[in-house]
Amino acid sequence: MNKISIITVVFNAANTIEGTIKSVLNQDYPQIEYIIIDGGSTDGTVEIIEKYRKSVSYFISEPDDGLYYAMNKGLEVAKGDYVYFLNAGDTLVQGAIVNVAQYLELYPVDILYGNIVHNRYGRRLPLPLNAFYWQFPMSHQSIVLKRDSIDRFDTNYRLAADYKLFYEKYISGKIFLYLPIDIAFYEGDGLSDNLVNSCRERAMVSCEMLKRLSGFEEYDLYRRFILDFYLEKNFEIIMAGVDNTDILDEFANYYASKYSEIIVFGTGDIAGKCFEFLKRLGDRIVFFVDNDKNKWGRNFNGYRIASPDELINEKNKTVLIMNERFMENISQQLETMQLDATMTIDNYADLKADFKLKYKSEIIEKGLKEVRGFEVIADE
């Protein structure tokens, strides 16, 4: 029976650490080594951990130099056959470890990965492994790996060292295997300045790895993928008002000049992340609509949310579809409603393409200044 080392690194997470610990201790698998590395918390986190000290295999609390230094500390003391990292605030799905362990008995691969479930946005499935060439295809909360297949995280990176490590494992030929189960619930992906830094670091990793792969058959294809992904991430960052607000203002003015009155379809994740852009459209936004009837009559950041049926009575307006995932379904829905001929339909995907076309050169210039090795992917 394989021993699995679960490592939690934590710093000042008094509000969430107990749920993380309980989710590990409630796993019905006997061969778990639980390691907690605390960075010198001062908010009561240590006191909460001490409540469970007898059930924790190893615990240390001392200042460190960041996330990956702490993860390396955990690796140094881990004695399991396999290692799994669970962030403070994230929680294991009940029964996940026994399912993983049973699978590893049958298929003792280097790296096993599954699904994760965002506490707000739902299940997220991994991408095909060749996505490594331009982004991390899975989340580290979904990965269990052989202890002897991992050395250390590169602490020259503060946000993308996990991407680099697993990318290196992929191109070195380590065996990855997908297990179609949910492994953990997580909160992550908050829009902040970290998104800017993470985008920059992941681009650096991609450039570094691409240099190692110079001459391989699909080099040019993946070079273009990396560039396009970098442009897309910068679009998200700018639209959220996190970075380059001058470009955001300029693009909002450009978009507003195309349409006099706009009805936004969708009040979910994308609309929330892009609200800094949407609010710059000012009084051109008439109201929002959403298919979720529980939202009808409520407000979205000060704007009224209505039923899509209200669109039938509108004229001389543009419907901007924000939900990229269901864009095709919503477009078909609007077609069946037979809106007035003066109504036009626009969508987030076209808006994104328009943005990237308009500001591609500025974003590439920014990359050349800020991203080490960016010249390998920039247009010639």
Legacy VTK file of the C-alpha trace (Angstrom):
# vtk DataFile Version 3.0
C-alpha trace
ASCII
DATASET POLYDATA
POINTS 380 float
0.000 0.000 0.000
1.479 3.344 -1.069
2.024 6.076 1.494
0.839 9.501 0.286
2.373 12.665 1.722
-0.067 15.577 1.727
1.669 18.934 2.139
-0.160 22.118 3.119
1.714 25.414 3.098
0.017 28.229 4.953
0.504 31.809 6.082
-2.095 33.806 8.017
-5.121 31.739 6.988
-6.980 31.487 10.288
-10.353 31.714 8.539
-9.766 28.733 6.241
-7.023 26.437 7.563
-9.323 24.355 9.781
-11.482 23.296 6.851
-8.368 22.256 4.930
-7.057 20.185 7.854
-10.393 18.478 8.477
-10.714 17.519 4.805
-7.383 15.683 5.069
-8.053 14.007 8.415
-11.485 12.844 7.199
-9.999 10.897 4.281
-10.633 7.164 4.627
-7.130 6.069 3.610
-4.783 4.814 6.355
-1.421 5.588 4.741
-1.454 9.402 4.774
1.451 11.473 6.032
0.178 15.003 6.662
2.749 17.800 6.625
1.961 21.443 7.412
4.500 24.186 6.690
3.532 27.539 8.214
5.363 30.719 7.276
5.226 32.268 10.745
1.541 33.177 10.928
0.458 35.775 13.482
-3.344 35.718 13.039
-4.258 32.621 15.063
-3.483 30.079 12.325
-0.852 28.324 14.465
-3.258 27.955 17.382
-5.810 26.281 15.110
-3.192 23.877 13.736
-2.113 22.998 17.295
-5.657 21.712 17.978
-4.936 18.919 15.479
-1.233 18.514 16.236
-1.531 14.847 17.279
-3.008 13.961 13.899
-0.382 15.856 11.897
2.796 13.988 10.982
5.031 17.051 10.741
4.460 20.727 11.541
6.787 23.702 11.570
6.073 27.422 11.864
8.837 29.848 10.896
9.300 32.715 8.431
10.216 31.731 4.884
10.773 33.457 1.562
7.502 32.521 -0.107
5.255 29.759 -1.390
7.811 27.614 -3.211
10.390 27.835 -0.423
7.704 26.421 1.877
6.758 23.719 -0.627
10.423 22.717 -0.878
10.570 22.454 2.913
7.664 20.042 2.767
9.374 17.973 0.086
12.532 17.708 2.198
10.684 15.944 5.024
8.124 13.969 2.964
8.552 10.201 3.290
5.612 9.077 1.167
5.755 7.145 -2.085
3.630 9.915 -3.608
3.252 13.623 -2.831
0.219 15.915 -3.059
0.042 19.670 -2.346
-3.157 21.095 -0.840
-3.214 24.855 -0.307
-4.616 26.404 2.831
-8.231 27.253 2.012
-8.629 24.382 -0.432
-10.276 21.129 0.646
-10.122 17.523 -0.482
-13.207 15.820 -1.875
-14.336 13.098 0.520
-12.856 9.756 -0.593
-10.505 11.336 -3.128
-7.298 9.899 -1.679
-8.511 6.310 -1.457
-9.655 6.524 -5.087
-6.284 7.935 -6.124
-4.393 5.296 -4.119
-6.385 2.419 -5.628
-5.647 3.725 -9.109
-1.936 4.096 -8.354
-1.784 0.465 -7.242
-2.962 -0.517 -10.723
-1.077 2.178 -12.670
2.076 3.309 -10.822
2.653 6.310 -13.085
4.909 9.287 -12.380
2.105 11.847 -12.273
-1.625 11.249 -11.776
-4.076 14.125 -12.190
-7.831 14.630 -12.024
-10.477 17.369 -11.839
-10.893 20.253 -9.434
-14.093 22.034 -8.442
-14.134 25.790 -7.999
-16.344 26.700 -5.054
-18.108 29.324 -7.162
-17.694 28.418 -10.827
-17.914 24.628 -10.706
-15.897 21.744 -12.113
-12.782 22.417 -14.171
-11.419 19.673 -16.370
-7.755 19.504 -17.401
-6.664 20.445 -20.906
-4.778 18.110 -23.270
-1.176 17.686 -22.145
0.269 19.478 -25.166
-1.207 22.668 -23.687
1.961 22.667 -21.533
3.648 24.473 -24.408
1.700 27.647 -23.653
-0.083 27.170 -20.299
-0.497 24.879 -17.295
-3.078 22.296 -18.481
-4.150 21.259 -14.992
-4.173 22.763 -11.500
-1.620 21.620 -8.963
-4.492 20.798 -6.567
-5.367 17.975 -8.970
-1.874 16.403 -9.171
-0.391 13.484 -7.230
3.191 12.620 -8.154
5.865 10.093 -7.306
8.161 11.392 -4.597
11.261 10.241 -6.474
10.147 12.054 -9.648
10.300 15.513 -8.037
13.348 17.363 -6.778
12.716 21.021 -5.943
10.682 23.960 -7.177
12.699 26.725 -8.835
12.479 29.586 -6.328
13.587 32.098 -8.954
9.869 32.069 -9.790
7.377 33.249 -7.189
4.146 32.326 -9.003
4.989 29.910 -11.838
7.504 27.465 -10.370
4.898 24.677 -10.355
4.195 25.288 -14.044
7.922 25.095 -14.807
8.463 21.912 -12.797
5.599 19.966 -14.368
6.402 21.324 -17.836
9.944 19.952 -17.404
8.525 16.586 -16.327
6.330 16.541 -19.428
9.093 17.240 -21.963
11.454 14.824 -20.164
9.040 11.966 -20.832
7.555 11.374 -17.379
4.313 9.404 -17.561
1.145 11.430 -16.886
-2.230 9.734 -16.445
-5.666 11.334 -16.117
-8.073 9.963 -13.494
-11.616 11.267 -14.206
-12.594 12.091 -10.623
-12.925 15.293 -8.592
-9.975 15.648 -6.222
-10.287 19.028 -4.517
-12.455 22.097 -4.018
-10.628 25.404 -4.336
-11.212 29.143 -4.229
-8.321 30.593 -6.332
-8.181 32.666 -9.502
-8.967 35.993 -7.891
-8.184 38.940 -10.141
-5.351 40.914 -8.566
-1.899 42.255 -9.302
-0.748 38.637 -8.962
-2.472 37.906 -12.266
-0.141 40.397 -13.965
2.943 38.843 -12.356
1.723 35.285 -12.955
1.111 36.036 -16.632
4.620 37.472 -16.932
6.261 34.518 -15.152
4.352 31.872 -17.098
5.369 33.582 -20.326
8.982 33.419 -19.124
8.630 29.690 -18.473
7.089 29.131 -21.903
9.908 31.061 -23.566
12.567 29.180 -21.600
11.086 25.792 -22.486
10.554 26.734 -26.119
14.250 27.573 -26.420
15.058 24.052 -25.206
12.736 22.661 -27.880
14.176 24.677 -30.753
14.038 22.650 -33.940
11.254 20.266 -32.962
8.583 19.656 -35.560
5.802 21.863 -34.189
7.989 24.692 -32.874
6.360 27.432 -34.954
2.848 26.229 -34.117
3.492 26.374 -30.376
5.318 29.686 -30.670
2.106 31.152 -32.098
0.006 29.491 -29.390
2.194 31.031 -26.667
1.915 34.475 -28.195
-1.846 34.202 -28.614
-2.271 32.972 -25.043
-0.144 35.866 -23.766
-2.296 38.324 -25.716
-5.466 36.737 -24.313
-4.232 36.888 -20.722
-3.293 40.527 -21.158
-6.776 41.169 -22.510
-8.267 39.699 -19.318
-5.906 41.695 -17.127
-6.603 44.980 -18.889
-10.371 44.412 -19.080
-10.406 43.888 -15.320
-8.689 47.230 -14.797
-5.683 45.587 -13.120
-3.034 46.873 -15.543
-2.745 49.324 -18.462
-5.859 51.319 -17.604
-4.978 53.812 -20.349
-5.551 51.062 -22.923
-8.753 50.066 -21.108
-10.067 53.631 -21.292
-9.119 53.901 -24.959
-10.741 50.595 -25.868
-13.912 51.400 -23.925
-14.207 54.696 -25.787
-13.612 52.901 -29.087
-16.287 50.299 -28.314
-18.754 52.907 -27.050
-18.351 54.853 -30.281
-19.668 51.834 -32.223
-22.934 51.472 -30.296
-25.189 54.090 -28.742
-27.254 51.790 -26.488
-26.125 48.402 -25.174
-27.949 45.606 -23.348
-25.502 43.183 -21.749
-26.491 39.504 -21.768
-24.923 37.693 -18.813
-24.054 38.618 -15.222
-21.679 35.759 -14.404
-17.937 35.262 -14.110
-16.856 37.078 -17.289
-19.130 40.075 -16.758
-17.802 40.349 -13.216
-14.175 40.191 -14.300
-14.797 42.698 -17.109
-16.891 45.118 -15.103
-14.159 47.770 -15.077
-14.571 47.796 -18.862
-18.368 47.631 -18.797
-18.765 50.509 -16.366
-16.649 52.664 -18.675
-19.420 52.319 -21.261
-21.404 54.496 -18.853
-24.992 55.346 -19.716
-24.765 53.444 -22.986
-25.634 50.320 -20.966
-29.421 50.257 -20.638
-29.716 47.142 -18.468
-28.467 43.547 -18.120
-30.361 40.351 -18.920
-29.698 36.831 -17.679
-31.284 33.410 -18.173
-31.152 32.777 -14.427
-34.631 33.775 -13.279
-33.372 34.017 -9.685
-31.468 37.129 -10.749
-34.414 38.934 -12.371
-35.278 42.156 -10.589
-31.930 42.297 -8.806
-29.025 44.641 -9.521
-25.648 43.876 -11.056
-23.236 46.550 -9.836
-26.031 49.106 -9.958
-27.648 47.954 -13.217
-31.042 46.261 -13.384
-31.131 42.551 -14.331
-34.111 41.583 -16.500
-35.518 38.540 -18.241
-34.374 37.991 -21.851
-38.066 38.314 -22.813
-37.721 42.086 -22.370
-35.517 42.162 -25.465
-38.566 41.557 -27.644
-39.788 45.089 -27.015
-36.446 46.785 -27.701
-35.322 48.598 -30.867
-32.104 50.236 -32.116
-29.900 48.603 -29.496
-26.976 46.153 -29.365
-27.073 42.972 -27.299
-23.567 42.170 -26.016
-23.297 38.467 -25.076
-20.738 38.109 -22.259
-21.060 34.372 -21.575
-18.366 32.896 -23.827
-19.062 29.311 -22.809
-22.729 29.476 -23.851
-22.351 32.094 -26.557
-23.607 29.824 -29.329
-26.609 28.694 -27.302
-27.514 32.272 -26.427
-27.139 33.359 -30.064
-29.567 30.615 -31.106
-31.921 31.668 -28.305
-31.938 35.245 -29.619
-32.588 34.033 -33.161
-35.690 32.147 -32.058
-36.964 35.277 -30.274
-37.164 37.129 -33.612
-35.913 40.442 -32.284
-36.650 43.681 -34.078
-34.622 44.101 -37.264
-32.939 47.204 -35.833
-31.334 45.151 -33.048
-27.721 43.993 -33.466
-25.852 41.172 -31.710
-22.242 41.353 -30.539
-20.321 38.992 -28.275
-17.369 38.739 -25.923
-15.322 36.543 -28.271
-15.516 39.090 -31.097
-14.815 41.881 -28.626
-11.679 40.001 -27.524
-10.549 39.446 -31.117
-11.142 43.121 -31.899
-9.095 44.137 -28.880
-6.161 41.855 -29.708
-6.086 43.096 -33.280
-6.146 46.728 -32.176
-3.566 46.496 -29.372
-1.388 43.551 -30.406
1.701 45.676 -31.115
1.449 47.497 -27.763
1.152 44.240 -25.820
4.065 42.654 -27.715
6.180 45.719 -26.999
5.298 45.388 -23.304
6.282 41.715 -23.398
9.651 42.498 -24.949
10.358 44.904 -22.085
9.074 42.778 -19.200
9.273 39.086 -20.135
12.666 37.390 -20.225
13.122 35.510 -23.507
10.002 37.004 -25.118
11.858 37.618 -28.373
11.530 33.900 -29.219
7.752 34.241 -29.573
7.317 37.857 -30.702
6.395 38.368 -34.343
9.357 38.852 -36.624
LINES 1 381
380 0 1 2 3 4 5 6 7 8 9 10 11 12 13 14 15 16 17 18 19 20 21 22 23 24 25 26 27 28 29 30 31 32 33 34 35 36 37 38 39 40 41 42 43 44 45 46 47 48 49 50 51 52 53 54 55 56 57 58 59 60 61 62 63 64 65 66 67 68 69 70 71 72 73 74 75 76 77 78 79 80 81 82 83 84 85 86 87 88 89 90 91 92 93 94 95 96 97 98 99 100 101 102 103 104 105 106 107 108 109 110 111 112 113 114 115 116 117 118 119 120 121 122 123 124 125 126 127 128 129 130 131 132 133 134 135 136 137 138 139 140 141 142 143 144 145 146 147 148 149 150 151 152 153 154 155 156 157 158 159 160 161 162 163 164 165 166 167 168 169 170 171 172 173 174 175 176 177 178 179 180 181 182 183 184 185 186 187 188 189 190 191 192 193 194 195 196 197 198 199 200 201 202 203 204 205 206 207 208 209 210 211 212 213 214 215 216 217 218 219 220 221 222 223 224 225 226 227 228 229 230 231 232 233 234 235 236 237 238 239 240 241 242 243 244 245 246 247 248 249 250 251 252 253 254 255 256 257 258 259 260 261 262 263 264 265 266 267 268 269 270 271 272 273 274 275 276 277 278 279 280 281 282 283 284 285 286 287 288 289 290 291 292 293 294 295 296 297 298 299 300 301 302 303 304 305 306 307 308 309 310 311 312 313 314 315 316 317 318 319 320 321 322 323 324 325 326 327 328 329 330 331 332 333 334 335 336 337 338 339 340 341 342 343 344 345 346 347 348 349 350 351 352 353 354 355 356 357 358 359 360 361 362 363 364 365 366 367 368 369 370 371 372 373 374 375 376 377 378 379
